[in-house]
């Protein structure tokens, strides 16, 4: 009686892992499922959400957070961001999932808990697709060799996604009747065998900022592919893509743009070389000067990783404000700053920079000293606090008042002019 023939007896689970893009892919997947009519629970690095209501704040990408969602009786679709730390500490929080997505594997968190190479990291991330049920799908990045090779050890269906419409692996996969999603001729396209479905034009998807944030396509493709596998209506998928607006509400800390009268501001969670490179490519398409970065090194990364961040920052920004994370993670404040400066000076010994350890003070400094036409990028580790601070500045600038005189139809109506009648 509880489960009539043909009805679902399990909550569909989409698990998402990778180095970069996990949170955005998770939120987009949850938005598409909600648009399709499901009551969605999802976990991210920002918190646990049940039907878009935050139930718990913080980094909630571990097994306990997954169990929180799966135990909620109102949820009938689960989207779970699954991070390295939780997997190594206590596993997944579920035995099997319907779809497992791996966005990419890049250099981050290396040197921690015996994970010393990209190959080591790939083996950790591979646990998610290995947990997919035999009838389910692993969705793998065909542009990332370490991710694509995960297919060799899987006993489930495999689908691929790629930003290269001529990707050789996908061409071979589809020639055998396989399923894939690609960025093709300006469209998000689903391929199955020798036929294609064009879902939406890329520049019409707000998440791509009219194609300027090309790296966002890598987050869109697997979410669209997972939705197609779950038999969501193409119209619902298209509607969800068009209504998923990058903002502090829907994508906190993921390319949140604010337009001020004198300058523009972007808040992002970028904290590793791959994340910095993605922002760098976006900044290349932005007409602004000077470009100012508020950045920090992460204490539990290798010396070479912190130096690399400094070098990338020197290439990306005209001016740099070096701040400190709230948690120094085992290093001294001066040690991290020295490594960042070493990286910057390896690119440009005269790079203009200032050190302001407190993030709120660093943001205040950048705002008060920014020239007209500047573009300020805040790479924050405590995204909610940074967003609150930026929005307070925005509220002051956008001060808006409504008076009684502005209410329509409150004045005496003007009588129409009397027309003379001619006999």
N, C-alpha and C positions, 0 to 999 in steps of 0.2 A: 504493500500500500504506500509506503514511503517512497519507493522508487519504481514506478510503473515501467513496463517494458519500453526500452528506447531512451529512457531518461538518464541523465548524468548521475553517477553514484560517487564521483570524486570531484573535488574542486580542481579545475584545470590550473596547472602551475607552469608559468613561464619564468625560468631562472636565467639571470643575466650576469655575466662576469666579463673581465677584461681589465686592461690597465686604465684606459681613458674612454669616456663616453658612456659608462655604465648607467650613471644616474639619469642622464638625458634620455637614453634609450628606455630605461625603466619607466620614467614619467610619461613618455610618448606612448609606450605600449599600454600603460594603464588608461591613458586618455582615449585611445582607440577602443579599448574594451568597454569603457564607460559609454562611449558614443554608440557602441553596438548593443547597449542595453544591459550590460552586466553590472553587478554590485561588486566593485573592485577593492581589494586590499593590496597595498604595495609597501615595500620597504626600500629605503634609500639611505645615503649618507647624511641626509637632513633629518630623517625621522621615520616613524611608522604612520601610515595613513590608512584609514578605513573610510571608503566612500568620500575621499578628498578631505576628510577631517583628520588633522594631526592628532594622533593619540599619544605619541611619545616623541620628544625632541632629542636629537643627537645622532651619532653615527650608528645606524640600525641596520647593518648589513650582515649580521651574524645569524647563527642558527636560532637563538632565542627570539629574535625579531621575526624570523620566518614562522616559528611556532605560534607567535602571538597572532599573526594574520590567519594562519590555517585553523586556529581554534575559534575564531570569531564566527558565530552562527549566521551573521548577516552577509558574509562574503561568499560569492559564488565564482570568483575569478581572482587568482593570486598572481602578482608580478613581483618577483623577489630579486633585488640587487644582491649579488653574492660576492663578497670581497675575499681577498687572499687571507687577511688576518683571521676572519671567522672560520674559514675552512681549515687552516692550520691549527687553530685553537680547539675547535669542537665539531668540525664537520659542517654539514649542510643544513640540518634542521628538518629535512624531509628525505624519504627513501628514494623516491622516483619523481621525475617531473615530466611534463608532456612535451615541453620545448626547452632546449638549452641554447643560449646565445653566447658566443664569445666574440667580443668586439675587436680586440687586438691584444698583443703582448708587447710592451715596451719597457725600457729601463726605468724602473721605480721600485723602491723597497728592496733593492738588491743588497746583499750583505746582512740581511736580517733572518734569523731563524733558519740558518743553513740554506737559504735561497741565494745563491751566489752568481747565477748566470740567467740569461733569458731562457735557456732550455729548462733550467730548474723551475722558473716561474711558469713556463708553459705547462709543465707537468702538474703544477698545482691548479691552474685554470682548467685543465682538461678534466678535472673531477666533475665539473658541471655537465658537459656533454655526455660523459660516461654514466651519469645518473639518469639519462633520458630513457623512458620505457621503449621496448623494442618497436612498438607501433608509432612512437613519437618521432620528433625531428630534432637533430642538432643543426643549428644555423651557424655556419663558420665563415670567417672573413677570408675570401679567396685571395685578397691582396697581401695577406700576412702569411708567410710560409709556415711559421711555427703554429699558427692557428689552423691553417688548411691541413697540415699533416696530422692533426688530431683525429681526422676521419679514419685513419688507418687502424685504430684500435676500438672503433665503435661498433656496437651491434644494433644500432637503430638507423632510421632513415637520416640522410644528410642532405641539407640544402646549403647553398653558398650565396654570398653577396659580394659585390665588387663595384668600385667606382670607375672601373675600366670596362667599357662595353665590349672590348676585344680580349678580355682575360681568357687565356688559353685553358685554364682549368675549368672555367664555367662553360666554355664552348664544348669541351669534351664531355662534361657532366650532362649538359642539355642534349647533346647528340644521342645520349643513351636514355633520354626521356626524363632526365633529372629536373629539379626545381631550383630556381635561382632568382635573385633580384639584382638589377644593375642600374647604374645611371647611364641612360642611353639617349643621345641626341637631345639633351636638355630635359629629359623626363625620368621619373622614377618608374621603372618598368619591371614587371614580373615575367619571367620566362619559364615555360614548362615544355620540355621537348622542343618542337620547332614552332611553337606559337607564343605570342607575346600579348601582355595586357599593359597598356600605358595607364598608370594610376593617376599621376598628377605632374604638371610642369614644375620643375624645381624652383624657378624664380617665384612661383605662386605660393610656395610653402614658407610661411613666416620664419620658421626655424633657421632657414638658410640665409636670411637677410638679403633676399633677392640674389642669391647665389654667391654673395661675398664671403660668407662663412662656409666654404666648400667642405670643410671637415665635418660639418653637421650632417652631410649626406650619409656619412658612414654610420651615424646614429639612426637615421631614418630608415635605411634599407632593411636592416634585420627586423625592425618593428613592423614594417609593412609586410615583410615576408611571413613573419609569425602570424600576423592577422589573417593573411590569405590562407595559411595552413589551417587556421581555426575556423575557416569558412565564413569569415566576416564579409558582409556585403561590400563590394568595391565602393559604392556610394558612401557608406558609413566611413570607410577608411579615408576616402578623399575629404569628406567633411571634417574628420578629426584632424587631418594634416593642415587644413585651412584654418582651423579654430584653435590650434595649439600655439599660442602666442608666447614667445620668449619674454618672460617678465619675472619680477621678484616673487610672484605668486605661483606661477606654473613651473618656472625653471630657476629657482633661487640660486644665485651664484654661478649661473651658466650664461655668460654673455648678456648680462642685464645692462642695457643702455639707457642713459639719462641725458636728455638734451637741456642744457642750461643756456642762458643768453650769451655768455662769453665763451663757453667751452662745452665739450661733451665728456661724459664719464662712462666707463664700463667697469662693472664688477664681475670678476671671474675667479673660479676656484683653482685655476692653473697653478700647479706646484711641482711639475717635473719637466724635463727637457721636451718630451713629446707635446705636452700641453702648451709650453711656451712657443714651440714651433708652429702649432696650430694658430695661436693668436698672432704670431708674427706674419703669417700669410694673410690673415684678415686685415692687419694694420697696413699691409702693402697696398690694399685697395681702398684705404681711407685717406681722403684728402684733408689733412690737418697738420698743423705745425705750431709749436713743437709737440712731439709725442712723449708723454711723461709716464713712467712706470713706478708704481709703489709695490715693491717686491721684498721677498724674504727667502733665506735659505731654510731648509728643513733639517733639524738637528740629527735625526736618526738615519740620514743618507750618507753615502760614502763621500770622502773629500772630493773625489773627481766629479761626483754628481752636483755638488754645491758649486764648484768652480765652473762647471758647464752651464749652470743656470746664470751665473754672473756674465759669462761670455755671451750667451744668447741675449741677455738683457741689454748688453752694450750694443748689440747689432739692431735690436728692436726699437730702442727708445733714444730720444735726444737728451732727455734728462731722467735721472733715476733717484728715487727716494728709497733708501734701504731701511726697512723696519725689522721688527722681531716677531716671530710667532709667540703666542701666549705660552706654549709649552716648548722649551728649548730641547727637550728629548735627549738629555745626557751631555750636551755640549755647553760651553760658555758662550755668552753673548758675543764677546770679542772674537772668538774662534770662528763663528759662523760669518760674521761681518768680514773678517780678514780673507776668508776663502771666497766670498762673493766679490770683494774688491779685486782679488787676484785674478779672478775670471774676467772681470770688466777690463782691467788694465792689460790683459793679454790681447784684447781686441783694440782698445783705444786707451792709452795711458792718460789722456787728458779728458776722459769722459766726465761730463758734469754730473756730480752726485752729492747727496747729503745723507747723513745717517740720523734717523729719528726712530729710536727703538719702539716707542708706543705707536700702535697702529692708528688709534683715533687722532693723536697729535700729528702723525704723518699725513693723514687725510686732510686735516685742517690746514697744514702747511701747504700742501699741493693746491688746495682750492683757493687759498688766500693769495698765493703767488703765481697762479696760472695766468698766462698771457691770453689775450683774445685769440680764438682759433685753436686753442690747445685741445688735445685729446688725452684724457687721463685714464690710465688702466690701473685698477686696484686689484692686485692678486692677493686675495684674503684667505686666511685659514679659518676665521670665525665669520662666516658669511652673513648670518643674521645681524650681527652688530654693525658690520660695515654697511649693509643695506639700510639699516635704521639711520645711521649717521648721514648717508647720502640723501635719503628721503627727507630728513629734517631740513637740509639745505634746500632741497627742491620745494618743500612746502613753503618756506620763507619766500623764495623767489616767485612762486606761483600763487601768492596770497590772493584769494578770490572772495569777494563779498557780493551778496545778492540783496537788493533793497526791494521794498514794496513796489516802488515805481517800475521794477522790471517784470512784474507779474502781468501776463497778457490779459486783455479784456477787463482791466480794472478802471479805465477812464470812461467818461461819458461818451457814448457813441455819437459820431458826427452824423446829423440828419442829412439824407441825400438831398441835393438841390432840387427845388420844385421845377418841373418842366412845364413850359407854356404849351397850352393846347391851342392849335390853330384850326379854326373851322374851315 
